[in-house]
Amino acid sequence: MTAFILVAGAHTGGWVWREVAARLRESGAQVYPVTLTGMEEGGPAAGPDTDLETHVHDVLRTIDEVDAAEVVMVGHCYGIYPVLGAADRRPERIARIVHLDAGTPQHGDRALALVPDDKVRDRLLHGAGASEDDWRISPPSREEWQRWGSVAGLPSAVLARLAENAVPQPVGTLTQPLRLSGAVSSLPSTGVLCTGNGSSIAMVEGLVGLGDPRFQALAEPRVSFFELDTGHWPMLSRADDVAGILLRAAAGEGHRVSAAASGPPSHLRPFLMEVPEQRRERIGRVDLHLPDGVPEGVSDGLSGDRSEAEGPWPAVVFVHGGPVHPDVRPTPRDWPGFIGYARCVAGMGAVGVTLDHRLHDLADYGRAADDLAEAVDLVRADPRVDEDRVALWFFSAGGLLSADWLAAPPPWLRCVAATYPVLAPLPNWALVDSRFRPAVAVRTAGRLPIVVTRVERERAEIAVTVEEFLATAKECDAEVEVIDVPGGHHGFETTDHTEQAARAVERAVRSVLGYLRG
């Protein structure tokens, strides 16, 4: 017989599993919803000493009480921390670990990363909990729950119950690092990804394909995945479906991600157009792809004067997405897609700029923004560049970096472009500073030209951010040109070698260069 041990997330207790537990018991399974210390009225009381280890021992006691041949551990959100901590100490008892819209924390990680307010995170990390009166953080109000994860699918009455039953979270459970020996890393695991909260199998496959060593374990045969089209609290919004998925996961079912695709990964495949190589200079983290005079048949605003043809030229800075692990090779500025774009604009009389910024983790947007600003200063200071004619072109999750430039466009910024962009932090991106929200920043973009390339087969969690951006842009009468790619996928320049895709690239390039020369 299979036993399920269910561990809830921050501010909640075993009560959230009521409907899921009932469905599982109907199937004949044993079910043990765990109420962690201090996490439910009437449950074990917490105190200033309550920390992550306290909750790990709560789960350990439950494991030791279970009399079943197979034990499946289920952790939702914060709950995955005590689940992993306990399973690491009883690996021989555990048949599978299910991450229910939860991450994959490693040894030394803190659950503090789940707190959506960066100021609160900083306060908790640097002293909160040090006094007897400051050892808990209050639960979110009904209006604030959406900051902890998407509330999609939750009826109003259920959301109200979630807020009413929520309890303060002991600070020590969030600030104490997770302690793992490594034993848990070999156990079978299943990820249940809630697409309404910004996760998907396609996104996992993309992360694995990038070669990021942090995610390679997700392609192992012991790991499976399911998707649920709902928000961050599926046990409350889709109880029947959650129970069904847990039973299937226990049986070893689920989608497997493969890292051994034939040929190079998608981001290292050839650019969709043949583009002649241009002169290239490397300066630190920045590469300049330089024009070689005026190419035959191309004027587009450049005079035939030889001195002007040799510069200074306008420049287009291409900004990659991420996060990209620092050990990934080649680095983004050497990826065929970015080289292709840079050569393309260089062949049409502008400097194509690629760079490696340090967006290695979701918490790194501030550092990446500084890297971009530094690169722009370097480019504008180059005597071959016309410092008053610069465009910034953002891709994928790099789209969030456009927020600063949209919020207060400098006079030399002639255009902002964004291709298959993320234009608002996804619901589960708690570590991203609220400053990086182009869907809000566009309100103050004025008459800055914006070129958005949108792909038909975009991931749903990203597409909704683009629509939010476009709706806001329409409200404030921003100057936005939308270029659609029929049948196009995220990263289409190296995966969709179609006439429609090539035309979309050509149109976007000519639009951006047109604004630079206007």
N, C-alpha and C positions, 0 to 999 in steps of 0.2 A: 504494500500500500504506500501511496505517496503522501507525504505531509508537506504542507506549504506554511512557511513562516513569513508573515507579512509585516514589514516595518515601514511606517509612514514617514513623511518628510517633516520639515521644521514647523513648529507651532501646532502640530496636529498629533492625534493619538490613534489608538487602534480602532476607534469608532469609524474612521473613514473607510474601513474595509468591510463594513457590515454587509452590504449587498453582494460584493464579490465573494466574501466568505460563505454566504448562504448558497450561492451558485456552485461553488467548489464542493461544499458538503453534499449537495444534491448529487454530484457525480461520484460520490463515495470516498472522496479524499478527506484526510485530516487537515484541519486548518487552525493556525495559531496566530491571530492578529496580536502583535506585540504593542503594549503601551509602555513606552520608554519612561524612565524616571522623570517625573515632573511634567509630562506631556499630556496629561488628561486629568480633569477634576475627578477626585476619588481614587486616582492611581497612586503609585509610589511618589512620595513628596521629594522635590528637589531642594537643594541648598547651594550655598556659595561654592561648595566643593564639587558640584556636579559637572562632569566634563565628558568628553567623548569616550574615555575609558569606562565611565559609569554606564553609558549606553551600550558599549560593546559587551560588558558583563551582563546587562539585561538580556541581550540576545543570546549570549552563551548559556545562560540559565535555561532559556527556552529550548535551545538545541539539546541540552542534556536531559530535559524532561520528555522529549519526543521519543516515542517508541514506534519507529517506522523504518522500513527498509530503505526508502529514498526520501531525502529531505531537500526540498527546493526552497531556496532563500529568495525573497522578493524585496528589493529596496526601492522606494520611491524618493527621488530628490535627495534630501539630506539623509534619508534612511539607508542609502547605499553605503555610507561611511561606517556605521556600526555593523551592517551586514558583512562588509568585507573584512572588518576588523575581527569579527567573531569567526567567520568562515576560515580565515587564515590560521586560526588556532584549533579548528576542528575539521580540517580538510577531508579526513576519512569519512565524515558523516554526511558530507554535502554532495548531492547529485548534480546540482546546477544552481547558478546564481542568475537571477533575472533583474536587469537594470530597467525599472519602469520609469521611462522618461528621466533617466538619471545618467550622470557622467560615469567616467571610469577613473576615479581618483587613484593616485599612486602613493607609495610610501612617502610620508612627509607632507602630503597635501593637507590643507585645512578646508573645512566646510565653509569657512568665512567667504570663500569665493562665490557662494550662492547668494550672499546678501546683495540686493540690487543697488543700494545706495553707497557710492564710493566714500562719502564722508563718514557714514556709519561704519563701513569696513575699516577705515583708517582709525576711527576712534576705538573700535573694539580691539584692534591689533596693538594699539599703543596705550593701554592702561585701563580700558573699561573692564570692570569685573574685579578691580583691585580692592575695592571697598565692599563692606557688607551690604550696602544699599545699591550697588551698581553691578549686580551679577547676572541680570537677566535683561533681555530686550523685549519690548512690547510687541505683541502680534500686530500684523497689518490691520487697518480698518477695512471695511467692505470695499471702499474705493481703491485701496492700496494693494489688494491682492493681485491685481493684474501685473504689478511690477515684479512679483515673485514668479510669474509664469502666466501664460495665456489662460484666460478663463473661458475660452471658446467651448461651447457645448454645455456649460453649466447653467441650468435654469436659475432664475432670480432667487427662488426660494432656497435652492441648494447653496448658492453663493452666500446668502444670508446666514445659513446654518454653518457654513465653513467659517465665516467671520465670528459668529456668536460662540462657537465651540473652541476657537483658537486660544492658545495659552502662551504666556511668555516663554521664550527659549533661553535656557541657561547659556551664558556667554562662553563658558568653558567647552561646551559641545562644538562650538564653531571655531574657536581659536586653537584648541589642542591639535597638533598634527596627528594624522592617521599613522598608526604603527603596523607595518606589514613585514613579514619575514620573507615573502615570496611564494609561500606554499599555495596561496589562493590563485596565483597566476596560471596554474595548470588546470584549474577546474573548468568544466563546461559552463558557458555563459550565454545569455540571450539578452539582446537589447530590444526593448519595446519603444519605438520612436514615435512621438506624438507630433504629427506634421503641423498641427495648429500651433505648436509651441516652437517651431523653427527647426525641427529635426526631420531627417528623411534618410532612406537607404541610399538615394542618389548622392546625398551630401557625404555620407560615410564612404561611398565608393570613390568620390572625388578626393577625399582626404587620404585614403589609402593610395590612390593613383599618384598623388604628388610625391610619394616616397618619404613622407614624414615618418621618422622612426617611432614616434609616439603612437601611431595608429596601425602599424604593421600587424600587431597581434590581432586586430579585428578581422584579418583575412585568414586566420587559422581555422581549420575545420571544426574545432570545438566551439566556435562562436557562431551564433545565428541571430537573425533579426526579424522583427515584425514591425509593421507600421499601423498606426491608428489615426484616423482623421478626426482628431479632437485636440483640446487644449491640454494643459499641464496636469489636470486632475482627472485622469481617465477612470479611476475607480469610482468617481462620483458622476461622471458624465456618460460613461459607456461600461457599466459594471458587467453586463452579460458578455460583451466582447472581451473585456479584460480577463474574465474567468476562462473563456474559451481559449484565449491565447496562452494563458498560463498552463492549461492542460496540454496544449500542443507543444509548448516549449519543454515541458517535463518529458514529453515523448520524443524529444530530439528534433522536432520539426523547426522550420524557419528558413529564411533566405540566407544563403552563404555568399559572402563577398570574396572575390578572387583577386589576388595581387599578381597572378601569373597570366595576364592577358597576352595574347600574341602581339608581337611588335612593341614599339615604344609606348609609354603611357600617353594619354591624349594630349597633354600639354607640351609634349616633346615631338609631336608629329609635325610634318611640314606645314608652313603657312599656305593658305588656300590659293594664293596667287604667286606667280613667278615674279620676283622683284629683284632688280639688279643690285648687287652689293655696292655700298657707298663707303667713302672714307670713314673710318671709325677711330675715335680717340677715347681713351679711358682715363678718367680723373677721379681717383678714389672710388666711391660707390656710384659714380655717374659715367655713362657712356654717351658720347656725342656722335651721331651719324650725320655727316656733313655733306651738303650739296656739292656737286662738281660743276659749277656754272649753271646755266639754264639749259635743261634738256630740250632736245629737239621737239618742236610742236607744243611746248608748254610755255605760256606766258602768264596767264591767270594773275595779272596785276603786277608782275615784274616787268620793268622796262627792258629793252634790249641793250641798255648801257652796260658796258663791260664791268665798270667799277661797281655798279649796284648788283650785278649778277654775282660778283665775288663776295658780297656781303656789305654791311651786316644783314643777316637773314632773320626772319621770324623763327620762332621755335615752338615745338610741341613737346610737352613733357608727358610721357606715358607712365602711369602710376599703377603698379600691379596690386593684386588683392592679397588674400592670405586668410588666416595666419600661415606663414611658411616657416618651418623649422630652420634654424641657422645651419644645420648640417646638410640640408637638401642641396644636391648638386645635379645639374648646373643651377645657379641662382637665377631668379626671374629675369634679370636683364639679358640673359643668354638664352631664354626660351624662344623658340622659333616665332611664336605669335608676336611678341614685342619687337623682336628684331625685324620682322616683316613690316609692321606698322612704321617703325622708325625709318627703314629703308624707303618705304613708300613715300613718306612726306619729304625725305631728303631728295628723292628723285624728282620731286615737284617743287624744289626750291626753298625748303624750310629745314631747319636743323631738327632732326628727330632725337629725342633724349629718352634714354631708358636709365633706370636706377634701381638699386637694391635698398629698400628701406627696411627698418627692423620691426616689422609687424610679425613677431614670432608667436605671439599669444594674444588673446582678446584684450588683455589688460595693457597691451603695448600701443594702442592707437595714439596716445599722446607722444610717445617717442617716435613713432612713424611720422606723425605730423611735423615734428621738429626736423626729421631727416628730409622730408619733402621740402620744407621751407628753406633749409640749407642748400639743397640741390637747386632750387629755383634761383636763389641768390647767386650761386656759382654760375649758372647758365646765363643769367642776365648780365653778370659782370664780364662775360667772355666778349672780347671785341668783335668777334664774328657774328654775334647775336644782336639783333635789334631789341634793346631792353624794353621797349614800349610795345612790342608785339609778341606776346606769349600766350599760348593756350595750354590748359591742363586737361589731360584725358585720363579718366579713371576707369578701372575695370573691376568687376566682381565686388568682393568685400572691400576693396580699395575705395569704392564709391563713398563710404562713410567719411573718408578724408577730404571729400569735396566740401564738407560743411563749413569749414573755416573760410574758404574762398567765396562761397555763396553768401555767407552771412555779411561779409564786408569786402566786396570785390575791389581790388586795387585798380587804378586807372590803366595800368599796362596789361591787365588780364583781359584779353579780347574775346575769349570763349572758354567755356567749360564743357567737356564732352564726357559721357558716361556710357559704357557698353556692358550689357547684362549686369547692371550694377545692383548692389545692395544699398538702398537709400534710406534705411532706418534700421537700427539694431534689431535683430531678431528677438523674439520674446525671451529666449533662453540665454541671451548674451548679457547677463547681468554685469559682467566686468567692464563693459564698454561705457565710457563716460558719456553722460547725456549731451555733452557738447557736440558729439559726432552724430547729428541727426539732420541730414540734408533735407528731409521732408519738412522740417521746420525752418531750417536756414534759408530755404529758397524764398521765403516771404520777404527777405531784405536784399534779394539779388538784383533788384531794379531791372534795368534793360540789358543786363549781361546775357548774351546769347548762350543757350544751353542746347546741346545736341545729345539726345538719348537714343541709343540703339537697343531695341527690345527684341528678344527672341521668343518665337511662338511657343517653344517647348521648355520654357523656363521652369525651374523648380518653384512649386506653389508658394513656398515660404519666402522666396525672394520676389516673386512676381507681385505679391501683395504690397511690398515696400515701394515698388515702382509705381503702382497705381495710387498709393497714398501720396507720393511725391507729385505725380501729375495732377491729382485732384487739388492739392495745395497750390501748385503752380498756376492752375486755371483760375483759382479764386483770386490770386494776387496779380493776375495778368502778366506772369513772367514770360519771357521770350524763349519758348521751348519748341524745338523741332524733334519730332519722333520718327525714327527710322525703324521699320519692322523687318524682321528676318523670317520669312515664311518657312516653317519646318525647322527653324534654327534651334540649337541647343546652347546651353551655357558653355562658353569656350568654343563657339562654333568655328572660329577661324582656323582651327587645326583639326576639326572633326567633320565639318559639313562642307565638303568641297563641291558646292553647287553654284549654279549661275546666280541664284537669288542671293546667296551669301556673299559672293564676290561683288555683286552690284551694291549690296548694303555697305560693304567696306568702302568701296569707291565713293559712294554718295556721302558717307560720313567724313571721309578724308577731305573731299572737295568742299564740304560745308565748313569744316573747321578752318581750312586754308583760306576759304573765301572771307570768313570773319577776320582772319589775321591780316588780309590784304585790303579789307574794305576801308 
